[in-house]
Amino acid sequence: MIRFVLLLLGLSRCAAAVELHIQFGALERMLTEQVFSQEGRRYVHGSKTNKCNFAYLEKPQVRGEGGRLRMKARFTGRSALNVVGQCVGLGDAFDVVITAVPVYKNGAIALQEVKATSEGKSGYYIRRVCVAMQASLAKDFKYALEAEAQKLLEEGAAQPGYKREVRKFAAPDIRVTNDALVLQVDFELTVK
């Protein structure tokens, strides 16, 4: 979806920046296809094969709230040892709500002011999970928007025989509205 929209933007004749509105329903589908790709899950620790030490998110719901992205997902995790076939340790399942402000830095969309909380549950394990998730998303989450746009806009499938080059790519403004993530995208596309 975002690839198709970026390709259309590149082929347009607009000289000024273009606003790209990605509605939350589309953003949820993109997340499900690209991030929650393991049977509808995103493993954030361990894997499906480790029964005693794993963590995953599933069923993402995305919307805007007060100028921030708000994602609600189901967290399931366990941090335990396998003792004679039994898992001994901590674990839980709960709804986690993650809010963040999307920003454009160094060619990528990143998250700042990340907050993760449980919805309706509390406890030692839940608090530790939320703190770890906040730190991890703020530090590690990056969507390489510039590289993705260059790849899509420069590939020759749409107009074979014409080489294209993207320069001066920028996203000077990203904001969250009540119904969409809005990116202001600016770039030069040279056709050779």
C-alpha positions in Angstrom: 0.0 0.0 0.0 2.6 2.6 1.1 4.8 1.5 -1.8 2.0 2.1 -4.3 1.3 5.5 -2.9 5.0 6.5 -2.9 5.3 5.4 -6.5 2.3 7.6 -7.5 3.8 10.5 -5.6 7.0 10.1 -7.5 5.3 10.1 -10.8 3.2 13.1 -10.0 4.1 16.5 -11.4 3.8 18.4 -8.2 6.7 20.8 -7.5 5.9 21.3 -3.8 5.8 18.9 -1.0 3.0 16.4 -1.0 0.9 15.3 2.0 0.5 11.5 2.3 -2.4 10.5 4.5 -2.2 6.9 5.7 -5.5 6.1 7.4 -5.3 3.9 10.5 -7.1 1.0 8.9 -4.4 0.8 6.2 -1.7 1.3 8.8 -3.1 -1.7 10.8 -3.1 -3.9 7.6 0.5 -2.8 6.8 1.6 -3.6 10.4 -0.1 -7.0 10.2 1.4 -7.9 6.9 5.0 -6.6 7.5 5.5 -6.7 11.3 3.0 -9.1 12.8 4.0 -11.7 10.2 4.4 -14.9 12.3 0.9 -16.3 12.4 -0.4 -12.8 13.3 2.3 -12.3 16.0 5.4 -10.3 16.4 7.9 -12.0 18.7 9.8 -9.4 20.7 11.8 -12.0 22.7 12.5 -15.6 22.0 10.4 -17.6 19.5 7.5 -20.0 19.1 9.7 -23.0 19.9 10.8 -21.8 23.3 7.9 -22.6 25.6 9.4 -21.0 28.8 11.1 -17.9 27.6 9.2 -15.8 25.0 7.2 -12.7 24.4 5.0 -11.6 21.6 2.5 -9.0 20.5 -0.7 -9.7 18.5 -3.9 -8.1 17.3 -2.6 -4.6 16.8 -5.1 -1.7 16.7 -3.9 1.7 15.7 -5.4 5.2 16.0 -4.6 8.7 16.9 -5.0 10.3 20.3 -4.0 13.8 21.1 -1.5 14.1 18.3 0.2 10.8 19.2 0.0 7.4 17.6 -1.8 4.9 19.9 -1.3 1.2 19.3 -3.1 -1.4 21.4 -2.0 -5.0 21.2 -2.2 -8.2 23.2 1.0 -9.1 24.9 1.8 -12.6 26.0 5.1 -13.5 27.6 6.9 -15.8 29.9 10.3 -15.5 31.5 10.9 -18.8 33.2 13.2 -21.8 33.5 12.3 -25.3 32.3 12.5 -27.5 35.4 11.8 -31.1 34.8 9.4 -30.2 31.9 7.6 -27.4 33.9 8.1 -23.7 33.3 9.0 -22.0 36.6 9.0 -18.3 36.7 7.1 -15.2 35.7 4.6 -14.7 32.8 1.3 -13.0 31.9 -1.0 -12.0 29.1 -2.5 -8.5 29.0 -3.5 -5.7 26.7 -0.6 -3.2 26.3 -1.2 0.4 25.0 1.8 2.1 23.4 1.7 5.8 22.6 4.4 7.7 20.8 5.2 10.7 18.6 6.5 9.8 15.2 9.4 11.8 13.9 11.6 11.8 10.8 15.3 11.4 11.5 18.2 10.4 9.3 16.0 9.0 6.5 13.7 7.0 8.8 10.5 7.3 10.8 11.4 6.9 14.5 9.4 7.1 17.7 9.9 9.5 20.6 8.1 10.1 23.8 7.2 6.4 23.9 5.0 5.3 26.7 3.8 1.7 27.3 1.2 0.8 29.9 -1.1 -2.1 30.5 -4.8 -1.7 30.2 -6.5 -2.9 33.3 -3.8 -5.0 34.9 -0.8 -4.4 37.1 2.0 -6.4 38.7 5.7 -6.7 38.9 6.1 -8.6 35.6 3.8 -6.2 33.7 5.6 -3.1 34.9 9.0 -4.6 33.9 7.6 -5.5 30.4 6.2 -2.0 29.9 9.5 -0.3 30.9 11.5 -2.6 28.6 9.1 -2.1 25.7 9.3 1.7 26.1 13.1 1.7 26.0 13.2 -0.8 23.1 10.8 1.0 20.8 12.3 4.5 21.5 15.8 3.1 20.7 15.2 0.4 18.1 12.1 1.2 16.0 13.0 2.7 12.6 11.1 2.6 9.3 13.6 3.4 6.5 11.2 5.7 4.6 13.9 7.4 2.4 15.5 4.1 1.4 12.1 2.5 0.7 11.0 5.5 -1.4 14.2 5.5 -3.4 13.9 1.8 -4.1 10.3 2.1 -5.3 10.7 5.4 -7.2 13.9 4.4 -8.9 13.1 0.9 -10.0 12.4 0.5 -13.7 9.3 -1.6 -13.7 6.8 1.3 -14.1 8.7 3.0 -17.0 11.4 0.6 -18.4 14.1 2.4 -20.4 14.1 5.5 -18.2 16.5 5.7 -15.3 15.3 7.6 -12.3 17.1 9.2 -9.4 15.6 10.5 -6.2 17.4 13.3 -4.5 16.8 15.6 -1.6 14.3 13.3 0.1 12.8 14.7 3.3 9.7 14.4 5.4 9.7 17.8 7.1 6.4 17.2 8.9 4.8 14.2 10.4 1.6 14.5 12.4 -1.2 12.4 13.7 -4.8 13.3 13.1 -8.0 11.6 14.4 -8.1 9.4 11.3 -4.6 9.2 9.8 -0.9 9.4 10.0 0.0 12.4 7.8 3.4 12.7 6.2 4.6 15.8 4.3 7.0 14.4 1.8 9.4 16.4 -0.4 11.9 15.2 -2.9 13.3 15.6 -6.4 12.9 12.9 -9.0 15.2 13.1 -12.0 14.3 11.0 -15.1 17.3 10.3 -17.3 
